[in-house]
Amino acid sequence: MVLSPQLTQFFSQVEQNKQGYIERLTDAVAIPSVSGDPSHRQDVVRMGEYLQQQLKELGASVEIRDPGVQDWNGTGRILQLPPVILATVGTDPKKKTVLVYGHYDVQPALKEDGWNTDPFTLVLDEANDKLIGRGSTDDKGPILGWINVVEAHKQLNIELPVNIKFCLEGMEESGSEGLEKIIHDEAQGYFKDVSAVCISDNYWLGTEKPCLTYGLRGCVYYHITVSGPAADLHSGVFGGTVHEPMIDLAHLLSKLVEPNGKILIPGIYDNVAPVTDKERKTYENLSFDLQDLTNSVGNTINLHSNVEATLQHRWRFPSLSLHGVEGAFYNPGDKTVIPAKVKGKFSIRTVPDMDNDEITRLVKDYVTSEFKKLNSKNTCTVELTHGGDHWLASPDHWNYVAAAKAVEDVFGVQPDLTREGCSIPITLTFQEALNKNVLLLPMGRSDDGAHSINEKLNISNYINGTKLLGAYLYQVANAQ
Amino acid sequence: MVLSPQLTQFFSQVEQNKQGYIERLTDAVAIPSVSGDPSHRQDVVRMGEYLQQQLKELGASVEIRDPGVQDWNGTGRILQLPPVILATVGTDPKKKTVLVYGHYDVQPALKEDGWNTDPFTLVLDEANDKLIGRGSTDDKGPILGWINVVEAHKQLNIELPVNIKFCLEGMEESGSEGLEKIIHDEAQGYFKDVSAVCISDNYWLGTEKPCLTYGLRGCVYYHITVSGPAADLHSGVFGGTVHEPMIDLAHLLSKLVEPNGKILIPGIYDNVAPVTDKERKTYENLSFDLQDLTNSVGNTINLHSNVEATLQHRWRFPSLSLHGVEGAFYNPGDKTVIPAKVKGKFSIRTVPDMDNDEITRLVKDYVTSEFKKLNSKNTCTVELTHGGDHWLASPDHWNYVAAAKAVEDVFGVQPDLTREGCSIPITLTFQEALNKNVLLLPMGRSDDGAHSINEKLNISNYINGTKLLGAYLYQVANAQ
């Protein structure tokens, strides 16, 4: 493959800047912008100010939007939310405009959690190709990757091939409070000219090959509540004489899903889109094997015997998980209680073309009918407590084609085409509000430990990731 | 019925002493002898000293035994246990000797729990025939009942018809720590000459008629542990690809017992003693109806449609209760977790002639075989965490016959013959250590709220209960 002169020049500049990029990430990681801890709220704000300063120095025009306040964990403690940063680099109406999303807050981290080093001091481990620190991969590395791209072009004194609009938030790790409204409000405002969206906030499928992610499962969460006595009872006095809610609930939970993963709710699979031949081909040659599952789970408990079935059940088939029971005895030790009211909690991961309302109807009908079969005098209710839709983009869209070409430019391989089993709600928000193609283009690897101890970003992923983001902009500019 | 001159004289003395008895209970309730709260440990000791003083003033010879120390809730905080009080009134070798057990500690109580009055200030509510205060019925009223009997005889300057040996502990509400060893140690020592045991620490079946209690169910407690992943997993990422421990556990729990109470473990009912005709007669004319069950449960969720079946399933048939799950999500709200390791907790109430070891074998075999059917790659273990045997005395024993006659002497009715569904471990300890008949002879009513707010003892139960304990001693003396 022959690279264009601009890309050659850009890649070379990135290589030269390596030390500076690492210093920039060091500065960013040093700000403990933990959005879930009120005592760090000012650090989140400070991290936002750091990014605004960097963007302004590179010539971006920067605005902020106020997401308002939050009632912290429903405690009545009112906290100001950190600003959403909107920044523009380039306004050439002849160029495409890419909306770049990222978040500048991080997960909590304490040395005592088991970190080998101080989480907020970036450790450069060249021998192992690692940059270790909280936020290195989630999501400061990727945000700085974009800033690195802009900086390299300024240093080279060449224009970016596209306009960039940044949307950077400081509450992603705490539910993105206030962001959805701002996106909808600005859809026909600040984001009016956006051609496509690029989000770099997930991970490669494995550790060796980049991927483009084009789908996410949805999630519907239910509580089954079984109530009987007015208060908890002593099992010695009442055991054998009354209908026990926990017994009824155990029977209901056992009716939801088989140990082999098959969901037992009638009709649940009816609208699941079949696997097409074209889709099946995307499962060939993926950077994944069953040992990867075993490694991440820590035990060999796979339901499926091959990679294709495993990943299809993670990405594009529904699953039902039992999360727990509220109201029953949960402490260590023994307690001879008959719990008066128990809530069984489960959720279903949904996929195209399942419809949340229809699923809720099926769930309620089924649980109600199974409860009737128990002939219990207790009462049973089923409640949807949370619902988020699945998301699917077309990997044939020019936004994806451009990203795939950029991967080839930088890595010399075709990317894995992946989906994810969990939801990233902001993806759906962007697609719905802007009605533009959204691309998930990760920088880090599957073993980065984003929400865990010793979070890392490989140095090569940071540097090549910066190249990738730049190359992607050139491919977007060339896309038809 | 014609009462003996001694009983007539004794009853009359009790009536005269009514005011003094209430004052004595007022003094006792005022000492907050909460054994479960270390800050009240000295009050428990003080309550013991109060009883020793009372007994000494009445001419008893009093000794104490040191149960040692406890590690409070496993916290490493070492607390001295309150003494076990051994007291003797009368040593006439020609008389029978009755061992009287009681406990001088109480359950915790705070006004803020919902009490209408200060829990440690005895309230005399003559209009409603009530003495309200913590410990009034459990178990200070009954202990003082015995002391009242001794006092009345001293006042009348007549000898008791039997010798009494007291065994009073201060840790009953906190597991009777240290007592079992003392009973075994003294079986051939202090308790050598005991003819029979009388414990007044349970309650009438209803609110209108005294009862004698001759049986208790046992209890075997089990944990089923299902383990899979090395740590909790995210259901978005892993749902549908791995065997989930909570799903396996729900299936296992549903296999233990039907919603109608029928235990599904094969062989579990094989050794349950059949109901004899004689036993069936004891269920006639009991002071209990189904509304009593509904009232105490706070809802109409009875499994059985008549009193006989209901009480038989409480007293003399086994039951299986599901208590809860450790390791799963138990908080309010939603969490999309796949718990890595879950423990399902259940217990079986056992009855004659079930054998604990045999039951444990049946439980383990059955759960293991049901788990195999699930074809899961998770692991499953079953563990017995607690086992206590059932207890059954013969209501034909002279000790019971004497108590039944005493009930007729005081109340003019035949007592209910009852059993209880829960265990009172000390009962079994006395029977095993001393190999003597043990009688449960309650003073209070079923609605006394022993462990609840506004605990009370009816004035009439306190006064007639004192008469009953005295009359019982005379009937014991006369028994063949």
Interface residues (C-beta under 8 A of the other chain):
Chain A: R217 C219 Y221 G228 P229 A230 A231 L233 H234 S235 G236 V237 F238 G239 G240 T241 V242 H243 E244 M246 I247 D248 A250 H251 L253 S254 L256 V257 E258 P259 N260 G261 L293 V297 G298 N299 T300 I301 N302 L303 H304 T310 H313 R314 F317 P318 S319 L320 S321 L322 H323 G324 V325 E326 A328 F329 Y330 N331 P332 G333 D334 K335 T336 V337 I338 P339 K345 S347 R349 L374 N375 S376 K377 N378 T385 H386 E420 G421 C422 S423
Chain B: R217 C219 Y221 G228 P229 A230 A231 L233 H234 S235 G236 V237 F238 G239 G240 T241 V242 H243 E244 M246 I247 D248 A250 H251 L253 S254 L256 V257 E258 P259 N260 G261 L293 V297 G298 N299 T300 I301 N302 L303 H304 T310 H313 R314 F317 P318 S319 L320 S321 L322 H323 G324 V325 E326 A328 F329 Y330 N331 P332 G333 D334 K335 T336 V337 I338 P339 K345 S347 R349 L374 N375 S376 K377 N378 T385 H386 E420 G421 C422 S423
